[in-house]
Amino acid sequence: MTPVNLKSLAQALNLSIATVSRALQDSHEVSTQTKERVRALAAELNYQPNAYASSLRRNLSKTIGVVIPKVANHFFALAINGIEEVARQSGYHVLIYLTHDDYEREVSIIQHLKGGRIDGLLMSVASGTEDFAHIKSLQDSNVPIVFFDRVCVEVSTAKVTTNDYESGYQATEHLVAAGCEQIAHLLISNNLSIGRNRLQGYLDALQAHGRIHDPELILQGVMDNQQNVGLIRELLERRPDIDGIFASVERLAISSYHVCRQLGRVIPDDIKIIGFSNLESASLLEPPLTTITQPAYEIGKEAAKILLRGVEKKKAILPSQSMVLESTLFGRESTARV
């Protein structure tokens, strides 16, 4: 059976191929009556549009890229699910690239994407990235970019994030309310806005509650979990008066649990811990971990929507399209009063 195409539809309706194509795309240039005739016959003959040919005509690959630091992280797994749902509904494929939080690998991936393989990019920046020239170069080559979670403020485009400053403030205030006097703040990188914003929330909350800022209580971790265990252990041994830990990233909260067990520090009796985490198992830890949980799935969805609107309409994506979604504090036993 000969497949139904635009040409056969046009011949059957005694219309031009261009008119049939516009009618199927709901163009304002075609009358409502003609659109109804075209759609009726297309449905009757089970017409299926050639997505590949359509994308060629529009100079689109129907593919978007997603660059993330890691996949073994529940936040990014949820964000990817949100991205893929929106992409699938819009007829787009998703290519996922992992930087493993390495700047050089990130640069290599971005250079690879300049070859026209994607219509747009969703990106969460590596924690070690300080020079953003490679990202600006990709944008200059007319590839639209939307950042999510870890954003690059130096690149003018939309960014989808959570309220990191407010959440950092809230997490610190939660520890103060739980009776903590010496609160340590653990972070991976202050190069990125999420790290700076969470740190600033911590500092401002301490000041608001009359606490003196002690630089010794701020620890910058690394990407290696074993090294983080050593760094946190050294901190707690040097400062046994620490009775609260605010871990600004998930891995540092888990490393803190390991160190407390090594040192015989009982959570929450001796020390209380709160961390940013989307771990489903946070409530299953012993004791269950108090978390600031980000709306990761929604972040992925909203970022994908912004990107695809720009791609489809061939319009520049502006910073004014940025979104800030609220995170949620889930209080559990790790910060309980004793």
N, C-alpha and C positions, 0 to 999 in steps of 0.2 A: 504494500500500500504506500503510495507516494505521500511523504510527510507534508503537512500543511505549513506553508510559509507566507510571508508578507505578499509575495508576488501572486500566489494562488488566491489569497483573500481579496487582493485588489482586483484581479480579473473577475472573480465571482460577483463582486459588488460594483464593478465598472467604475472604480476609483483609482487614483494614482497610488503607488506604493507609499509615497511620502505622506499622503492624507491618511492612509490606513495606519501607518506608524505613529503619526501624531495623535490619531484618535485613541489608539491603545495606550498612549502616554498621557491621556487626558489633557491634551493641549487646548488652550483657550482659542487657538486659531481654527478649531474644528467645531461645527455646530453640535448641539446636544443630540439632535436627531441622527446625524451621521455617526456620532460616537456610539449611540445605541445600536444602530444597524451593524456596525463593525464588531462590537462586543458580542452581540447575539450570534453572529455567524462564527466568530472565533470560538465561542463556547460550544456551539453545535458541532463544529469540526474538531474540537479538542486541540486548538492551536496552542503550541508551546513556544514561547519566544526563545530565540537563540541568544543565551546570555553572553556567550563568548563574542559573537558578532556585535552585539549591542555594546559591549565594553570596548571593543576596538573602535567603533564609531565614535564613542564618547572619550576615547583615549584614556580608559580606565582599565586597571588590571583586576578589579574587584577583589583586591587583597589589601589588608592592612597589616602593619607590623606592630608587635608589642615587645618592647625591650624592658626587661626586669632584672633586678640583681640576682634573684634566686627563685627557684620553684619549690624548694623544700621549706616552705613557709606558708602557714595557713592563710595569712592575709593575702598574699599574691595568688594563691590557689583560688580563693573566693573572688578576687578581682578579675581573674581570667575568666571564670564562669560568667560573670556579669558582662564582660566584653564580648565573649563568644555568643551569648544569647542575642545581644543587639546586632552583632555582625551577621549572624545566621538569618535573623528576621529580615535583614536588608539585602541578603544575597551575597554577602562578602565572606571571604576566607580569612583566616587569621594565621600569621606566621609569628612564632614566639622565639625570641632570642634571649639567651642568658648571658649576662656580663660577669656573673659570679663575683659581683662587687669589685671588679677590677677595671681601673681606668683605661688601660691599654686595650683590653678586650672590648670595652665600650666603644673606643675610637675606631677599632677595626670593624665592628658591626655597623656603625654609622657610615663608614666609608663604603662598605658593601651595599648598603641600602640606597646609596646615591645612584646606583645603576638603574633606577626606574622600576624596581621589583614591586614596589608598593604604592598605593594611592595616598597613604597617610600613615602617621606613626603615633602610637600611644607609648609613653615612656616614663619610667621611674628610674631616676639617676643613681649611679653607683656611689657609694658613700665616700670613696676616695677621689671623686672627680672635683677638681678645683678650676680647671681650664675648660671652658665650654665652647671653644672655637669650633670644634667638630660638629656640635649640635647647631650652632648658628649657620655653619656652612650647608648643612642639610636643609635647613629652612630656606636659605638663600637659593637653593636649587628647586624651589617651589614644591617641596614636600611639606604638607601641613602637619603640625605637631601639636599634640595635647599632652601635658604632663599630668601624672596622678601620683599622689602620696609624696614621693621624693621629687621635688620640682626644682627647676632652674629659673631663678628669678631674673637672671640676666637675659633670658630669651623672651621676647614679647609674643605671648600666645596665651591660650586658656589653660588654667590649672585647676584640677579637682583634688581637693585635700580635705582633711578634717580640721577641727578647731584645736590645733596642737597647743597653742599658748594657753587657752582656757583649760584644756585637759591637763596640761602640766601644772597649772595653778591648782586645779581641783584635786589632783593626785597628792600634791604636797599638803594641801589643806586637810585632806582626809587623814594623812599620817599625823599631822599636828593634833587634830581632833581625837585621834586614837591614843594620844598621850606621848608621842615621840618627841624627844628633845634634840637629839643629834641625828639629822636626816641626811643620808648620803644620796647623791644623784649620780647615776651611772648612764653613760651615753657612749655611742660608737663613734659618731662624727659630728663636729660642729661646723663642717663645711656646708651642710645642707640646711635648708630653712626649717625642716621638721626638728632637727636636733637643736638648732638655735632657739626656736620658738618654745619647745618643751623646757629647755634650760631656763629661758627667761621667765616662764611661768613659775618654775620652781623658785627662782631667786625672788620674784615679786611676792610670792605667797609667804616666803620666810620673812621678808621685810614687813609685810602687812601684819604679821603676827609677832613682831618685835624680836625676831631672831636675827642674830648677827651672822652675816655670810662668812663661812669658813672655806677658803679655796681647797683645803685639804679634803673636804668632803665631796669634791667633784672628781670622779674617776672616768677617764676616757678609755674605753675598752678597745678590743681589736676584733678582727673577723674570725679568729681561731678560738673555739670554745674552751679548749684546754688552757690556753694562755689567759683567757678571761678568768677562769677559776683561780689561777695563780695570782692575778692582779687583785681580785676581790679579796682573796685570803690575806694577802699582804696588807690591804687596806684595813680589814677588820682586826688583824693582829696589831697593827700600828695604832688603831683607834678603837679600842674595846668599848668606848663609850657610845659608839654608833648603835642606835636602837630603832632606826628606820631606814629602809632602802627604797628609793624610787628608781626603778629600772626603766629607762625610756625606750628600750627595745626588748623584745621577747627573750632573746637568747641570754641577756644579762640577768633577767629574772630567774631563769632556770639555773644559770651558773651560780647565782646567789644561794639557791636552795642547796646545791652541792656543797658549797663552802660552809654553810651553816651546819650541815650534817658532819662535815670533817672536823669542825671546831667544837661540836657539841652545843652550838647555839640553838636554842629551841624557838621555833616560830609558832605563835606570835609572842610567847612569854618573854623572850630575851630580845627579840628583834622582829620588826614587822616589815612586810614586803608588799609593794604594789608595782605592777608593771603594765606597759602597753602590750597587749597580746590578744590575738584572735584564736588562740588554741582552744579547741573544743575540750581538750583534756585538762584545762586549767582548774575546772571544778573537781577533777579526780586526783589532783596532786595531794600530797599529805604534808601540811594542811592545804585545803583548796586555796588557790591563788586569787587575790583581789586584782581585778584587771580594769584597765581602760580599753574598751573594745571598740575598734573602728568599724564603720559600716562598709566593709571592704567590697562586698558584692555590689552595693549601690554605687560606690565610687567607680568601679569598673564600668557599670552600665552608663552612668552619666558622662564619663569621659568618652566612651564609645559613641554616644549619641551626639555629643558636641563635634567630634571628629567627622563622623559620617555626614552630618548636616553640611559641614563646610566642604567636604569632598563632593557630595552630590550637587550642591548648588554652585560649586566652584567659587566660593567666597572665602576671603581671608578669615582666619580664626583669630579673634581679638581677645585681649586680656579681660575685657568687660564680660566675656562669657564664662569666666571662672566661677567655680562653685565651692562652697565650704559646707561640708556635712558634719553633723554633730556626732561625737563619740559618746559612749555610755560607760559610766563607772559601775562595775558590779562588785559590791562589797562581799568578801568571803572571809574565811577564818584567818587568813594570813595577816590580816590587819585588825583582828578582833581585840577589843579591850580585855585585859586580864586583871 
